[in-house]
């Protein structure tokens, strides 16, 4: 009998014949725990805890396509295994072409055959750690289609968007969708290198050009010969190097430090920035002629909060990449609601941090709200429910994701997206700790009016509320219930207070 720890949870969708107990026993011997559903609606409810969906197909792969659409809409990456009659070879081919992980004959119940499926599922998880991109939201799909079209033209491209939104991903799409895909992709962050080293990194040097130059060195322009150069944070490039970069773009030639002969380069330049370069031009921090040279085509990457359908696919992709186990992770419906309600000020980079914390805290394969630690806890502050009185200590969380506003002076996704409203029932979702300054007695905050700082007020208020709860209860578990948080969250808060040097001896 397979260990219950390593058993895969499978959703079994067969509209034609039920799964009997003897068949379930065979699957359990192979390491599969099958839960039967009869409709897509039932599948919807069960999908969050599944490792695989097994679908029976008859005469066509239409049902599989519907299942895949549902999985994508829920932001999941659960693989699909199809069961097909042996004589329906066209359906087998169609299923495999449509992305089925494996196809099994309908009358196949041999344990070894299903163990092969289990092996494929386990090996599929590490493979998902390899390079892959997420473009599920209509805004992202439009950007992808536009980037793939721009990639066919050998023009310089400027990527604009907030930090952590995925500008390098789009740069790689531009490279891999172009005729230069077989050439190198060389990236450099212009803000990460000391100013005296950037020129050497870009153009290279000849042997003896300066002390320590013991051999010739090719800069990134030469390293990327026949491929793409990605210059991230180009708005931070020093002015004197901007003039040299402009010359490279115009003449397609570079001269190494200490060298005399120019070297021809065949490259495509993709630049990225989170700054407003037009303001930088007005402030004389960026050359206007270089701006027009690098922005032959300009693409804007929207922040993560404006492409909400990308959130769960990115979470599942990150779980597959950072999880240590061979089994895929699942995310409860309550945790998915919190992830989708959060505004993600740090975009995809912050999402990666939250997922890695969840993997550290999770002892199994299911991510729950208790495993989610957000950087900006105040962003999930519950809103008062004005439509109906809520029970004591219970509020309703409502997050409204703003619609996409088309940019007039640049190329950007233009579909108008309706606001996405995600409401959570606080009776089933554990809420992060939030503290209201207004709820504290006046003496709890003792700050001079001339030096009032919002963060200081929040920290002081939080300390006062926690201390009051601990001192007025008999245990920390009771204090956590009084505060409306979990004991785990209370321990986390106490650790933060200790790190700030606040005395907790009285507690």
N, C-alpha and C positions, 0 to 999 in steps of 0.2 A: 504494500500500500504506500502510495506517495505521501511524503511528509506534508502536513497541513500548512507548514510555513511556505513551502515551495509550490503549492497548488495554484494554478492559474484560474482566475474567475472568468468564465465564458458566458456570454449571453447567446442563447440558442433560439434563433428565429426560424421556425419551420411552419409555414401556413398550411402544409399539406398533411403531415403526419406527426403526432405527438412523440415526445421522447420518453420511452418507457424505462422502468427501473433497471432492467438488465443492461440497457444501453448506457444509462448513467453510471452504472457500476464499472463498465468497461472504460468509460472516459476517466473515472476517478483513478483507476489503475494506471492510466497513462499520465495522470497529474493534472486533470482538468475537472473543475467543479462547474457544471453547467446549470444555468438558471434559465428556464424556458419563458419566452414571451411570444405573444401571438400577433401583436400589432406594433406599428412604429411608435404609437403613443406610449406603450409599455416599454419599448426600447429606450425612449427618451428618458423615462424615469430611472431606468436601471443602468444607464450608460456610464454614469460618473464613477462607478466602482468596478468597472469591467477591465480586464486585460486584453480581451479579444471578443469580436462578434462573429458568430458562425451563422451563415445565411444559406438557406436552401433555395436554389434557383431552379426554375422550370421554363424551358423553351427560350428564355432570354435573360439578360443580366440587368433588366430594368430595376428589380427589387434591390440589387446591390447598389446601383446608382443612387436610389432613394436613401439607402442607409448611409452611403458616403456623404450625401448632401446634409443629412441630419447630423452626422458626426462633425462635419466642418462647421455647421451653424452653432453647435455647442462648444466649439473651440477645443475639440479633443483630437488626439492622435492615435486612437485605438485602431489596431489593424483589423482587417476583415478576411476571414477564411470562408470560402464558398463550398457548398456541397452540390454536386451536379450529377445527373444521370450519366452513366458511362458512355451511352451512345450519342449524347449531345456535345459533340466535339466543338461545334461553333460557339456554344455557350461557354465552354471551357476557355477557348481562345479569347473571347470577348471579356470574360472576367479577369483573366491575367493581364490583358492590355489595359483594363480599367483600373488596375492597381491592387487586385486581390493578392494577399500575401501567399496564399496557397489554395489549391483546389483539390477536394477530396471526393471520391465517388460516394453517392448517397447511401449505398449499401455496405460501406466500409466501416467495420467496427473492430478491426484488429488492433490490439493494444500498441503494437510496434508502429503501425501507421500513424496513430495519433501521438505517440511519443516523438515521432519525426516532426509533427506540427509544433509540439511543445518546444523542441529544440530550435526550430526556426524562429519561434516567438522570442525565446531567450536571446538568441543571437541577433535578433532585429533591434533590441534595445541599445547595445553598444554602437551599432552602425548608425543609429540616429544621432550619435554624438558627432558624427562627421559634419562637414559643412552643408548647411541647408538654410533656406530662407523662408520667411513667412510673409505671405501677401494674401490675406484672407479678406480683410475689410475692402469694400468697394473703392475707398480712397486709395488704399495700397495697391489694389489691382490696377487701377488707372495709372498710378505712378509707375508700376512695373511695365505696363504696356508702353508707356511713353519712353521709359528708359531704354527698353529693348529697341525701340524705333530710333532713338537718338544714337544708340550704340552703332548702328549701321553707317552713320556718317562720321567721318574722321575729323570731328571738331572738338575744340576745348569745351569743357563743361564745368559749370560752377554749381555746387550743391549747397543749398542754404537750409538751415534748420537748427533747432535747439540742440544742446549738448546731450549726447546719449540717445538720439532719435534713430540712428542707424544710417548715417551718411556713408560710412565705409562699406556697408552692405550694398548700397546703391552703386557706389564706385566699382565694386566687384561685379555687379550685374552688368554695368556698362562695359567692363573689360571682357567678361565671359560671353557676352552676347555679340561681341564685335569680331571683326576679322583678325584681331590681335589676340584672341583667346589662347592660342598656343604659345604666345610670348609671355615674358615675365610680368608680374604685377608687383610694383615696388612702391611701398607707402612710407611717408615720412611726416611726422608731426612737427610743424614749424615752431610750435610753442614749447616743445619738450627738449629741444637742443640748445645749449649755450650759443650765443650769437657768434662767437669766434669759430665755432665748429660747423655751423650750418653751411657756410660757403664750401668748406672742404667736403661735407656730406653730399652736397648737390653736384659739385663740379669735379671733385677728385683732385689729386696732386701728382706731380712728378717726383721721382726720387731726388732727395736733396733740396726740395723746395723750402723746407724749414727744418729746424732742429727736431729730430725724431722721425723725419720722413725717410725711412731706410729703404723703401721700395715704392714703385708706382702704385697708385690707388685709383680705382675707377669710382667716380661718384654715381649717384642714383640714376642720373640721366643716361650714363653709359650702361649701367647695370640693367636698365629697362629697355635696352635696344630691341626694337621690334614689338614692344609691349606698351604698358600703361604706367605712368607715374601718377601717384595719388598724393597730393600735397594737402594734408589736413591742417586746419587752423591757419590758413594762408593769411588771414588778417593780422597775424602776429609776426609776419616776416619783416625784418628790418628794411628800411627804405633803400639803402644802397644795394641790397640784394634783389629788391623788386626791379630795379633797372636792369640788372644782369639777367633776371628771369625773363623780362620782356624781350631782351635781345635773343635769348634762346628760342622763344616762341616765334619770333619773326624770322630768324635766319636758320633755325634748326641746326645750330652749331654751338659747341661749347669749347672753352679753353681751360685746361686744368691749371691749378695753382702751380706756378713755377714753370709752366709750359709755354711754348711759342706757337705750335701748330694747332689750329682749330680741328676739332673732331666732329664729324657729322653724326647727328643722332636722329633716329627714326622712332619717335615716341608720340604718345597721346597724353596730354595733361588733363587730369581731372582734379579740380581744387574744391575745397570745402571750407565753410566758415559758419560760426554761429553769431558773428557780428554783422551789423548793418554797414556794409562797405561804403555805401553812399555817404553816411555820416562820417566814416573814417576819411573819405576823400575831402569832405568839407573841413575836417579837422587837420588836414594835411598829414594824415597818418598812412594813407594808401594812395598809390598813383592811379590817376583816372585812366591813363592809357593802358595800364596793365589790367585794370578792372574790365575794360571792354574787350581786351584780348582773351582773358580767361573765361568770360561769360558769353561766349558765342551762343551757348544754350544754357539756360538756367533752370534748375529743378529744385523745387521746395519740398522738403520732407516734413510732413506734419507731425506735431507731437503725438505721443501715444494716446493721450486722452481724446484726441479727435479721430482716432481709428480704433474704436473699442472692440471690433470683432477680431483684431489681431492679438488681444491680450491673452486669452486662454491658449491659443496655439503657441504663442511665445512661452507661456508658462510650461506647457507640456514639453516643448522642445528643450527648454532649460532643465526641466526635471530629468529628461532622458540623458542630457549631457553631464549633469552634476551628480546624478544618483550613483551610488556605489554598487547596488544590487543588480543582478541580471534581470530582475522582474520590473515591468513598467509600473510607474506610480499612477495613482488615481487621486482626484481632487473632489472632495464632497461638494454638494450643491451650495452649502452655506459658505464654504471657503471660496468657491467661484464667485458668489455674489459680492463678497468683500473685495476680491481682486478686481472685479469689474467696476465697483463703486469708487475705488481709490483713484485720485486724479493723476498719479504718477508724475510728479514734478521733475523727477530725474529720468523719466522716459525708460527706454529699454534697459539701460545700464542699471537703474534702480530696481527694475523688475528682476534682473539677474541676481542682485543682492538679496532680495526678499526670498527668492526661490532657494538660494544656497543656504540661507538661515533655516528655511523650512526643512530642507534635507537633513541638516544637522540636528534639528529638534525632533524630527519624526523617527520613531523607532520601528515603524512598519512600512507599508507601501501606500498608505492613505493619508493625504494632506488634509488637515482640518483647520478651522479658524484658530485653534490654540497654537498652531505652528507658524502663524503669519505674524512677523514683526516688521512693521512699516517704518520707514525713516521719519515720516511726518505723521505722527499719531493724531495730531489735531486735525488733519485733513479728513479723518473719518468721524469727526464729532457728530453725534446723533442730532438730528433736527427735531424740534418739537412737532408733534402731530396735532395740528390745529383742527382737523376734521372730527376727531373723536378723542375722548379722554383715554390716556394710556394707563395701564396699571403702574403702581408705584415702582420707580426705578427702571421702568421699561420705556424705551423710546423707539421711534422708527427712523431708520437711516434711509435717506433719499439722496441719490446722486444724479445730477443732470449733466450729461456730457454735451458741451456746446456743439452746435452744428458747424460744419466746415464752411469757412468764409472764403470764397475764391479770391485769389490775389490778382489784381488788375495789371500790374507791371511786370509779371513774370509768368513762366509756365508752371502750373500747379494743378492738382486734381480739381475738376470743376463740378463734379456731381454734387448737388445739394443734398446733404444728409439730414434727416430729421433728428431732433434731440433724442438721445437714448436715456430713458428713465429707468433706473434699477432700484426697486424698493425691497427692503429686507425686513422680515418680521423679527423684531428684537427678542421675541420669546424663544426663538430657535437658534439665534446667532449670538455668539459671545462677543460683546463689544469691547474695543480697546478702552483703556482707561482714559477718561476725559475729566477735566476739572474746571469748574466755572468760578471765576474770580468773584462774581456777584453773589455766589453762595456762601462766601466766607464772611465772618464778622469783620468789622472795620479794623480792629486791632491786629488782625492776622497779617496785614500788609503794612509795613513800616518803611516807606521810602520817601525821601525828600522829593517834593514836586519838581525841582529843577533837574533831578537825576533819574526820573522815572524811565524805566526801560521795560518794554512789553515782555521780553523773555525773562527778565528778573522777576516780574510780577507773577508770571505763569509758574516759574520754578518755586517761588516762595509760597504761592497758593497751593501747589501740589504737595509740597512738604507739609504744610499746615493740615491739609485734609487727611493725608496718610497718617500723620502722627495722631490726630484726633481720633481716627477710626481705630488705630491699634490700642490707644490708651483706653478706649471705651468698650472694648470687646475682650473676651477671654482667650481668644486664639487668633492666629493670623488667617485661618480659614474663615472664621466669622467676620473678621475685618474685611477680607476680600469680598464676601457676600454683601456687606454693608456698602462697600465702594462700588459694587456692581461689576467687579472684574474677577478673573480667575486667580487662585493662589499662585499660579505660575507667573502671571502678569505682576502681581504684588511683589513677589520675590525679585523680579526684574527691575521694578521701580525702586525697591529698597537698595538694590545693588548700585543703581544709577546715583541715588542720593549719597551713598557712601563714597562713590568716586568723586562727587563734588565736595566732599569734606564735611557734609552735614552730620551733626551728632545724632545718633539713634540709640544712645545708651538708655535713655529714659524708656524707650519702647521695649 
